[in-house]
Amino acid sequence: MNRLIGQVADFDSTRLQKEPVGMVFYINAYNLLVIKSVVDAYPMSSPQAVGGDKKKHRVAGELYTLNQFENSVLREKFDDSRVHFALVCAAKRCPPLSKEAFTPARLDSQLNQFTRRVLNDRIFVQVGAEKRVAHLSQIFQWYQKDFIQTQNTVIDFIDRFREEKIPADFS
């Protein structure tokens, strides 16, 4: 793992100009750094032990905290709200870690698959028909702007990927 972390740290970012390749590198690097942070902090009392705003990691020659990396690189450079479902944050209420690395050839289908999986999971979206309400993961509150840039509402974004659509009159 340390050798791989070293390769991520020293990677030549000029090789990342094409979007699928760059996005894949940064998603995989982010998830690797979270795993490394968990290993380093073990045993953890909470996900905050990972240090999203504290410890800096070198990625392609640049230093970032995990939060800076997510916000300044993954969210700003690639502008794809599905990325939220590909990133692991080491907490129970965050998307699960992929069993395989993301790849340029399969990135779009992998992002769709992960987004679909998360948005059909009751941990992230609970639909209460009796009270006509949908309870959503905090991800949708924290990053609302990301989800409504291509859709009118967060619910519209969610319904693109859900098997059971959330009725328009739900709150």
N, CA and C atoms as a LAMMPS dump frame, in Angstrom:
ITEM: TIMESTEP
0
ITEM: NUMBER OF ATOMS
513
ITEM: BOX BOUNDS ff ff ff
-5.0000000000000000e+02 5.0000000000000000e+02
-5.0000000000000000e+02 5.0000000000000000e+02
-5.0000000000000000e+02 5.0000000000000000e+02
ITEM: ATOMS id mol type element x y z
1 1 1 N 0.835 -1.183 0
2 1 2 C 0 0 0
3 1 3 C 0.884 1.253 0
4 2 1 N 1.954 1.225 0.785
5 2 2 C 2.832 2.399 0.839
6 2 3 C 3.471 2.693 -0.513
7 3 1 N 3.819 1.647 -1.252
8 3 2 C 4.401 1.856 -2.584
9 3 3 C 3.377 2.512 -3.515
10 4 1 N 2.144 2.066 -3.443
11 4 2 C 1.078 2.645 -4.262
12 4 3 C 0.824 4.102 -3.866
13 5 1 N 0.82 4.379 -2.574
14 5 2 C 0.659 5.761 -2.093
15 5 3 C 1.789 6.636 -2.644
16 6 1 N 3 6.093 -2.679
17 6 2 C 4.139 6.827 -3.246
18 6 3 C 3.955 7.118 -4.722
19 7 1 N 3.398 6.166 -5.452
20 7 2 C 3.144 6.38 -6.882
21 7 3 C 2.083 7.454 -7.093
22 8 1 N 1.053 7.452 -6.252
23 8 2 C 0.011 8.488 -6.327
24 8 3 C 0.629 9.856 -6.036
25 9 1 N 1.486 9.918 -5.035
26 9 2 C 2.103 11.187 -4.633
27 9 3 C 2.94 11.791 -5.754
28 10 1 N 3.666 10.947 -6.465
29 10 2 C 4.616 11.432 -7.474
30 10 3 C 4.099 11.361 -8.907
31 11 1 N 2.86 10.985 -9.096
32 11 2 C 2.317 10.8 -10.44
33 11 3 C 2.383 12.104 -11.232
34 12 1 N 2.709 12.006 -12.498
35 12 2 C 2.806 13.169 -13.386
36 12 3 C 1.401 13.581 -13.83
37 13 1 N 0.922 14.696 -13.302
38 13 2 C -0.452 15.125 -13.578
39 13 3 C -0.685 15.536 -15.029
40 14 1 N 0.372 15.758 -15.81
41 14 2 C 0.168 16.094 -17.224
42 14 3 C -0.417 14.902 -17.978
43 15 1 N -0.313 13.715 -17.409
44 15 2 C -0.89 12.522 -18.035
45 15 3 C -2.389 12.412 -17.759
46 16 1 N -2.941 13.363 -17.019
47 16 2 C -4.337 13.281 -16.587
48 16 3 C -5.238 14.291 -17.274
49 17 1 N -4.85 14.771 -18.427
50 17 2 C -5.617 15.823 -19.088
51 17 3 C -6.952 15.334 -19.647
52 18 1 N -7.011 14.096 -20.095
53 18 2 C -8.275 13.573 -20.619
54 18 3 C -9.18 13.22 -19.45
55 19 1 N -10.444 13.628 -19.548
56 19 2 C -11.347 13.51 -18.407
57 19 3 C -11.481 12.099 -17.849
58 20 1 N -11.793 11.081 -18.632
59 20 2 C -11.986 9.789 -17.965
60 20 3 C -10.742 9.326 -17.219
61 21 1 N -9.579 9.528 -17.82
62 21 2 C -8.332 9.079 -17.188
63 21 3 C -8.076 9.859 -15.901
64 22 1 N -8.223 11.169 -15.958
65 22 2 C -8.002 11.994 -14.773
66 22 3 C -8.991 11.699 -13.672
67 23 1 N -10.251 11.608 -14.029
68 23 2 C -11.276 11.345 -13.024
69 23 3 C -11.052 9.986 -12.368
70 24 1 N -10.722 8.991 -13.161
71 24 2 C -10.449 7.652 -12.63
72 24 3 C -9.267 7.698 -11.667
73 25 1 N -8.193 8.341 -12.082
74 25 2 C -7.018 8.443 -11.214
75 25 3 C -7.398 9.082 -9.889
76 26 1 N -8.101 10.208 -9.93
77 26 2 C -8.406 10.937 -8.705
78 26 3 C -9.415 10.205 -7.82
79 27 1 N -10.41 9.542 -8.385
80 27 2 C -11.341 8.749 -7.566
81 27 3 C -10.583 7.628 -6.865
82 28 1 N -9.798 6.883 -7.629
83 28 2 C -9.048 5.772 -7.039
84 28 3 C -8.04 6.272 -6.007
85 29 1 N -7.391 7.395 -6.285
86 29 2 C -6.425 7.962 -5.34
87 29 3 C -7.121 8.383 -4.051
88 30 1 N -8.263 9.047 -4.181
89 30 2 C -9.014 9.487 -2.995
90 30 3 C -9.379 8.284 -2.134
91 31 1 N -9.965 7.264 -2.746
92 31 2 C -10.375 6.088 -1.98
93 31 3 C -9.176 5.395 -1.339
94 32 1 N -8.064 5.329 -2.049
95 32 2 C -6.847 4.744 -1.496
96 32 3 C -6.366 5.539 -0.281
97 33 1 N -6.399 6.854 -0.37
98 33 2 C -5.958 7.69 0.748
99 33 3 C -6.879 7.554 1.957
100 34 1 N -8.172 7.375 1.725
101 34 2 C -9.091 7.146 2.845
102 34 3 C -8.764 5.808 3.505
103 35 1 N -8.552 4.774 2.705
104 35 2 C -8.195 3.46 3.262
105 35 3 C -6.905 3.569 4.073
106 36 1 N -5.907 4.235 3.52
107 36 2 C -4.629 4.412 4.225
108 36 3 C -4.84 5.18 5.522
109 37 1 N -5.687 6.19 5.503
110 37 2 C -5.968 6.975 6.704
111 37 3 C -6.658 6.133 7.769
112 38 1 N -7.552 5.25 7.354
113 38 2 C -8.224 4.346 8.293
114 38 3 C -7.201 3.397 8.911
115 39 1 N -6.351 2.822 8.083
116 39 2 C -5.312 1.911 8.577
117 39 3 C -4.413 2.64 9.577
118 40 1 N -4.01 3.854 9.251
119 40 2 C -3.125 4.622 10.131
120 40 3 C -3.798 5.002 11.45
121 41 1 N -5.112 5.227 11.433
122 41 2 C -5.842 5.668 12.626
123 41 3 C -6.424 4.505 13.43
124 42 1 N -6.276 3.285 12.942
125 42 2 C -6.886 2.122 13.588
126 42 3 C -6.278 1.877 14.96
127 43 1 N -7.078 1.517 15.968
128 43 2 C -8.541 1.441 15.956
129 43 3 C -9.156 2.843 16.044
130 44 1 N -10.209 3.048 15.276
131 44 2 C -10.853 4.361 15.191
132 44 3 C -12.053 4.414 16.122
133 45 1 N -12.226 5.551 16.763
134 45 2 C -13.417 5.753 17.585
135 45 3 C -14.546 6.363 16.758
136 46 1 N -14.196 7.053 15.672
137 46 2 C -15.207 7.652 14.796
138 46 3 C -14.566 7.957 13.443
139 47 1 N -15.395 8.214 12.424
140 47 2 C -14.846 8.559 11.104
141 47 3 C -14.011 9.84 11.118
142 48 1 N -14.22 10.699 12.11
143 48 2 C -13.434 11.927 12.186
144 48 3 C -11.956 11.626 12.42
145 49 1 N -11.659 10.42 12.916
146 49 2 C -10.262 10.037 13.148
147 49 3 C -9.474 9.985 11.841
148 50 1 N -10.177 9.86 10.716
149 50 2 C -9.514 9.834 9.413
150 50 3 C -8.877 11.197 9.119
151 51 1 N -9.417 12.25 9.701
152 51 2 C -8.802 13.575 9.574
153 51 3 C -9.015 14.245 8.242
154 52 1 N -10.257 14.356 7.804
155 52 2 C -10.571 14.952 6.514
156 52 3 C -10.056 16.361 6.317
157 53 1 N -9.923 17.121 7.413
158 53 2 C -9.448 18.506 7.319
159 53 3 C -8.079 18.709 7.948
160 54 1 N -7.47 17.638 8.429
161 54 2 C -6.22 17.797 9.17
162 54 3 C -5.005 17.357 8.374
163 55 1 N -4.883 16.078 8.16
164 55 2 C -3.688 15.526 7.527
165 55 3 C -3.668 15.856 6.033
166 56 1 N -2.495 16.264 5.551
167 56 2 C -2.334 16.54 4.115
168 56 3 C -1.693 15.339 3.439
169 57 1 N -2.171 15.07 2.236
170 57 2 C -1.673 13.969 1.418
171 57 3 C -1.15 14.556 0.112
172 58 1 N -0.102 13.964 -0.398
173 58 2 C 0.428 14.424 -1.681
174 58 3 C -0.18 13.579 -2.794
175 59 1 N -0.756 14.272 -3.763
176 59 2 C -1.372 13.62 -4.92
177 59 3 C -0.861 14.334 -6.161
178 60 1 N -0.192 13.593 -7.016
179 60 2 C 0.365 14.154 -8.255
180 60 3 C 1.152 15.436 -7.979
181 61 1 N 1.943 15.408 -6.906
182 61 2 C 2.815 16.528 -6.578
183 61 3 C 2.187 17.656 -5.785
184 62 1 N 0.882 17.608 -5.547
185 62 2 C 0.184 18.666 -4.807
186 62 3 C -0.247 18.141 -3.438
187 63 1 N -0.268 19.03 -2.429
188 63 2 C -0.702 18.657 -1.087
189 63 3 C -2.161 19.037 -0.867
190 64 1 N -2.943 18.089 -0.352
191 64 2 C -4.364 18.3 -0.076
192 64 3 C -4.754 17.573 1.206
193 65 1 N -5.711 18.156 1.943
194 65 2 C -6.434 17.357 2.923
195 65 3 C -7.451 16.554 2.112
196 66 1 N -8.061 15.566 2.718
197 66 2 C -9.082 14.799 1.991
198 66 3 C -10.234 15.7 1.556
199 67 1 N -10.636 16.623 2.42
200 67 2 C -11.731 17.531 2.053
201 67 3 C -11.341 18.461 0.909
202 68 1 N -10.121 18.981 0.938
203 68 2 C -9.656 19.823 -0.176
204 68 3 C -9.612 19.021 -1.468
205 69 1 N -9.143 17.813 -1.369
206 69 2 C -9.03 16.939 -2.536
207 69 3 C -10.407 16.68 -3.145
208 70 1 N -11.376 16.348 -2.289
209 70 2 C -12.732 16.105 -2.786
210 70 3 C -13.32 17.359 -3.426
211 71 1 N -13.193 18.486 -2.742
212 71 2 C -13.857 19.703 -3.209
213 71 3 C -13.11 20.432 -4.322
214 72 1 N -11.802 20.554 -4.209
215 72 2 C -11.033 21.324 -5.192
216 72 3 C -10.662 20.535 -6.435
217 73 1 N -10.571 19.236 -6.296
218 73 2 C -10.182 18.423 -7.449
219 73 3 C -11.392 17.683 -8
220 74 1 N -11.939 16.775 -7.238
221 74 2 C -12.996 15.912 -7.773
222 74 3 C -14.274 16.668 -8.122
223 75 1 N -14.725 17.559 -7.267
224 75 2 C -15.973 18.269 -7.544
225 75 3 C -15.775 19.39 -8.557
226 76 1 N -14.709 20.152 -8.433
227 76 2 C -14.51 21.305 -9.326
228 76 3 C -14.033 20.919 -10.715
229 77 1 N -13.043 20.061 -10.793
230 77 2 C -12.462 19.728 -12.1
231 77 3 C -13.399 18.892 -12.96
232 78 1 N -14.166 18.019 -12.338
233 78 2 C -14.905 17.047 -13.131
234 78 3 C -16.404 17.291 -13.155
235 79 1 N -16.932 18.043 -12.209
236 79 2 C -18.309 18.514 -12.285
237 79 3 C -19.301 17.404 -12.633
238 80 1 N -19.217 16.284 -11.911
239 80 2 C -20.123 15.151 -12.132
240 80 3 C -20.654 14.715 -10.774
241 81 1 N -21.926 14.994 -10.512
242 81 2 C -22.489 14.726 -9.191
243 81 3 C -22.481 13.248 -8.817
244 82 1 N -22.343 12.37 -9.781
245 82 2 C -22.29 10.937 -9.471
246 82 3 C -21.033 10.571 -8.692
247 83 1 N -20.025 11.433 -8.73
248 83 2 C -18.771 11.136 -8.027
249 83 3 C -19.006 10.96 -6.527
250 84 1 N -20.026 11.609 -5.981
251 84 2 C -20.313 11.482 -4.551
252 84 3 C -20.579 10.033 -4.146
253 85 1 N -21.028 9.227 -5.072
254 85 2 C -21.375 7.838 -4.76
255 85 3 C -20.234 6.876 -5.056
256 86 1 N -19.142 7.406 -5.562
257 86 2 C -17.947 6.601 -5.838
258 86 3 C -16.89 6.78 -4.758
259 87 1 N -17.06 7.794 -3.919
260 87 2 C -16.064 8.107 -2.896
261 87 3 C -16.461 7.498 -1.562
262 88 1 N -15.514 6.856 -0.937
263 88 2 C -15.742 6.275 0.38
264 88 3 C -15.249 7.276 1.424
265 89 1 N -15.967 7.385 2.547
266 89 2 C -15.527 8.342 3.573
267 89 3 C -15.298 7.677 4.921
268 90 1 N -15.355 6.354 4.976
269 90 2 C -15.07 5.59 6.195
270 90 3 C -16.14 5.742 7.267
271 91 1 N -17.36 6.05 6.879
272 91 2 C -18.471 6.144 7.824
273 91 3 C -19.605 5.237 7.352
274 92 1 N -20.425 4.795 8.288
275 92 2 C -21.528 3.89 7.954
276 92 3 C -22.519 4.508 6.98
277 93 1 N -22.721 5.789 7.077
278 93 2 C -23.728 6.459 6.248
279 93 3 C -23.157 7.033 4.954
280 94 1 N -21.993 6.568 4.56
281 94 2 C -21.395 6.991 3.294
282 94 3 C -21.401 5.823 2.322
283 95 1 N -21.281 6.094 1.046
284 95 2 C -21.28 5.004 0.066
285 95 3 C -20.197 3.969 0.368
286 96 1 N -20.497 2.707 0.068
287 96 2 C -19.515 1.643 0.318
288 96 3 C -18.364 1.703 -0.682
289 97 1 N -17.266 1.11 -0.299
290 97 2 C -16.089 1.038 -1.156
291 97 3 C -16.34 0.046 -2.281
292 98 1 N -15.92 0.406 -3.465
293 98 2 C -16.033 -0.491 -4.612
294 98 3 C -15.123 -1.699 -4.413
295 99 1 N -15.548 -2.839 -4.918
296 99 2 C -14.731 -4.051 -4.849
297 99 3 C -13.638 -4.045 -5.905
298 100 1 N -13.729 -3.118 -6.828
299 100 2 C -12.737 -3.031 -7.894
300 100 3 C -12.403 -1.569 -8.15
301 101 1 N -11.256 -1.353 -8.748
302 101 2 C -10.852 0.009 -9.091
303 101 3 C -11.704 0.532 -10.243
304 102 1 N -11.873 1.833 -10.285
305 102 2 C -12.544 2.462 -11.418
306 102 3 C -11.574 2.46 -12.592
307 103 1 N -12.114 2.304 -13.804
308 103 2 C -11.283 2.253 -15.008
309 103 3 C -11.82 3.239 -16.045
310 104 1 N -10.948 3.795 -16.887
311 104 2 C -11.414 4.745 -17.903
312 104 3 C -12.456 4.145 -18.847
313 105 1 N -12.267 2.908 -19.255
314 105 2 C -13.183 2.289 -20.216
315 105 3 C -14.576 2.073 -19.629
316 106 1 N -14.654 1.911 -18.314
317 106 2 C -15.937 1.603 -17.681
318 106 3 C -16.442 2.704 -16.755
319 107 1 N -15.785 3.842 -16.736
320 107 2 C -16.109 4.871 -15.748
321 107 3 C -17.583 5.257 -15.748
322 108 1 N -18.137 5.575 -16.901
323 108 2 C -19.531 6.013 -16.95
324 108 3 C -20.466 4.939 -16.403
325 109 1 N -20.28 3.703 -16.816
326 109 2 C -21.152 2.63 -16.317
327 109 3 C -20.905 2.364 -14.835
328 110 1 N -19.651 2.484 -14.379
329 110 2 C -19.366 2.297 -12.957
330 110 3 C -20.023 3.395 -12.12
331 111 1 N -19.94 4.643 -12.572
332 111 2 C -20.581 5.739 -11.84
333 111 3 C -22.094 5.56 -11.809
334 112 1 N -22.675 5.165 -12.936
335 112 2 C -24.12 4.905 -12.958
336 112 3 C -24.483 3.757 -12.026
337 113 1 N -23.697 2.695 -12.053
338 113 2 C -23.957 1.526 -11.206
339 113 3 C -23.894 1.909 -9.722
340 114 1 N -22.864 2.638 -9.324
341 114 2 C -22.733 3.028 -7.921
342 114 3 C -23.84 3.981 -7.512
343 115 1 N -24.157 4.937 -8.363
344 115 2 C -25.219 5.885 -8.049
345 115 3 C -26.542 5.151 -7.9
346 116 1 N -26.83 4.253 -8.816
347 116 2 C -28.054 3.452 -8.746
348 116 3 C -28.099 2.643 -7.448
349 117 1 N -26.987 1.999 -7.131
350 117 2 C -26.943 1.158 -5.929
351 117 3 C -27.206 1.985 -4.669
352 118 1 N -26.563 3.127 -4.566
353 118 2 C -26.733 3.967 -3.384
354 118 3 C -28.152 4.531 -3.311
355 119 1 N -28.677 5.018 -4.415
356 119 2 C -29.984 5.679 -4.382
357 119 3 C -31.151 4.711 -4.244
358 120 1 N -30.889 3.422 -4.359
359 120 2 C -31.913 2.411 -4.113
360 120 3 C -31.71 1.728 -2.764
361 121 1 N -30.816 2.261 -1.955
362 121 2 C -30.508 1.724 -0.63
363 121 3 C -31.235 2.562 0.426
364 122 1 N -31.955 1.899 1.328
365 122 2 C -32.731 2.607 2.359
366 122 3 C -31.859 3.436 3.306
367 123 1 N -30.581 3.162 3.368
368 123 2 C -29.705 3.98 4.211
369 123 3 C -29.637 5.406 3.664
370 124 1 N -29.741 5.553 2.358
371 124 2 C -29.577 6.857 1.719
372 124 3 C -30.892 7.525 1.341
373 125 1 N -31.884 6.726 0.974
374 125 2 C -33.179 7.278 0.565
375 125 3 C -34.278 6.396 1.146
376 126 1 N -35.084 6.984 2.034
377 126 2 C -36.225 6.269 2.605
378 126 3 C -37.494 6.992 2.175
379 127 1 N -38.406 6.236 1.606
380 127 2 C -39.661 6.818 1.143
381 127 3 C -40.764 6.378 2.091
382 128 1 N -41.391 7.357 2.751
383 128 2 C -42.487 7.088 3.681
384 128 3 C -43.813 7.419 3.031
385 129 1 N -44.447 6.409 2.435
386 129 2 C -45.688 6.635 1.682
387 129 3 C -46.809 7.166 2.562
388 130 1 N -46.889 6.678 3.814
389 130 2 C -47.991 7.098 4.68
390 130 3 C -47.935 8.589 5.018
391 131 1 N -46.756 9.134 5.14
392 131 2 C -46.622 10.564 5.446
393 131 3 C -46.233 11.376 4.215
394 132 1 N -46.106 10.702 3.083
395 132 2 C -45.765 11.339 1.818
396 132 3 C -44.484 12.174 1.941
397 133 1 N -43.457 11.517 2.457
398 133 2 C -42.19 12.198 2.683
399 133 3 C -41.037 11.281 2.282
400 134 1 N -39.97 11.878 1.8
401 134 2 C -38.744 11.138 1.49
402 134 3 C -37.648 11.643 2.428
403 135 1 N -37.016 10.71 3.129
404 135 2 C -35.891 11.043 4.009
405 135 3 C -34.612 10.747 3.24
406 136 1 N -33.788 11.759 3.073
407 136 2 C -32.585 11.637 2.25
408 136 3 C -31.328 11.719 3.102
409 137 1 N -30.291 11.068 2.632
410 137 2 C -28.973 11.147 3.254
411 137 3 C -28.515 12.599 3.294
412 138 1 N -27.68 12.915 4.277
413 138 2 C -27.149 14.275 4.385
414 138 3 C -26.308 14.668 3.181
415 139 1 N -25.848 13.703 2.422
416 139 2 C -25.08 14.01 1.207
417 139 3 C -25.852 14.998 0.333
418 140 1 N -27.173 14.826 0.278
419 140 2 C -27.996 15.677 -0.588
420 140 3 C -28.15 17.091 -0.039
421 141 1 N -28.013 17.236 1.259
422 141 2 C -28.038 18.566 1.861
423 141 3 C -26.67 19.231 1.693
424 142 1 N -25.611 18.506 1.995
425 142 2 C -24.261 19.062 1.911
426 142 3 C -23.916 19.509 0.493
427 143 1 N -24.341 18.724 -0.495
428 143 2 C -23.927 18.976 -1.886
429 143 3 C -25.118 19.252 -2.804
430 144 1 N -26.158 19.855 -2.268
431 144 2 C -27.378 20.1 -3.034
432 144 3 C -27.081 20.771 -4.372
433 145 1 N -26.2 21.741 -4.348
434 145 2 C -25.843 22.481 -5.571
435 145 3 C -25.379 21.532 -6.678
436 146 1 N -24.636 20.504 -6.316
437 146 2 C -24.132 19.551 -7.307
438 146 3 C -25.268 18.782 -7.975
439 147 1 N -26.282 18.444 -7.195
440 147 2 C -27.356 17.597 -7.712
441 147 3 C -28.39 18.362 -8.526
442 148 1 N -28.508 19.651 -8.298
443 148 2 C -29.526 20.404 -9.047
444 148 3 C -28.957 21.127 -10.261
445 149 1 N -27.669 20.981 -10.537
446 149 2 C -27.107 21.659 -11.707
447 149 3 C -27.585 21.042 -13.014
448 150 1 N -27.949 19.765 -13.008
449 150 2 C -28.444 19.126 -14.236
450 150 3 C -29.924 18.769 -14.147
451 151 1 N -30.518 18.958 -12.978
452 151 2 C -31.925 18.632 -12.752
453 151 3 C -32.583 19.804 -12.032
454 152 1 N -33.919 19.832 -12.024
455 152 2 C -34.628 20.914 -11.34
456 152 3 C -34.528 20.803 -9.824
457 153 1 N -34.604 19.57 -9.318
458 153 2 C -34.584 19.345 -7.871
459 153 3 C -33.698 18.148 -7.551
460 154 1 N -33.371 18.009 -6.276
461 154 2 C -32.618 16.838 -5.822
462 154 3 C -33.424 15.575 -6.115
463 155 1 N -34.733 15.631 -5.903
464 155 2 C -35.595 14.464 -6.163
465 155 3 C -35.533 14.081 -7.642
466 156 1 N -35.501 15.052 -8.534
467 156 2 C -35.368 14.743 -9.97
468 156 3 C -34.071 13.983 -10.238
469 157 1 N -32.982 14.428 -9.603
470 157 2 C -31.708 13.717 -9.765
471 157 3 C -31.833 12.289 -9.248
472 158 1 N -32.374 12.138 -8.056
473 158 2 C -32.507 10.811 -7.441
474 158 3 C -33.359 9.901 -8.318
475 159 1 N -34.469 10.409 -8.809
476 159 2 C -35.387 9.585 -9.608
477 159 3 C -34.776 9.095 -10.915
478 160 1 N -33.753 9.762 -11.411
479 160 2 C -33.06 9.266 -12.619
480 160 3 C -32.465 7.887 -12.38
481 161 1 N -32.148 7.576 -11.124
482 161 2 C -31.434 6.345 -10.803
483 161 3 C -32.234 5.366 -9.948
484 162 1 N -33.36 5.778 -9.427
485 162 2 C -34.144 4.895 -8.548
486 162 3 C -35.066 3.988 -9.337
487 163 1 N -35.21 2.768 -8.826
488 163 2 C -36.171 1.838 -9.422
489 163 3 C -37.587 2.285 -9.087
490 164 1 N -37.811 2.649 -7.841
491 164 2 C -39.118 3.137 -7.404
492 164 3 C -39.025 4.658 -7.271
493 165 1 N -39.654 5.364 -8.181
494 165 2 C -39.557 6.829 -8.214
495 165 3 C -40.228 7.444 -6.987
496 166 1 N -39.73 8.604 -6.592
497 166 2 C -40.328 9.356 -5.491
498 166 3 C -41.39 10.266 -6.103
499 167 1 N -42.637 10.152 -5.664
500 167 2 C -43.693 10.994 -6.239
501 167 3 C -43.385 12.485 -6.09
502 168 1 N -43.78 13.255 -7.07
503 168 2 C -43.473 14.688 -7.126
504 168 3 C -44.058 15.459 -5.948
505 169 1 N -45.165 14.975 -5.376
506 169 2 C -45.803 15.713 -4.286
507 169 3 C -45.247 15.352 -2.909
508 170 1 N -44.192 14.552 -2.848
509 170 2 C -43.565 14.225 -1.567
510 170 3 C -42.651 15.372 -1.153
511 171 1 N -42.498 15.536 0.151
512 171 2 C -41.586 16.584 0.637
513 171 3 C -40.325 15.96 1.188
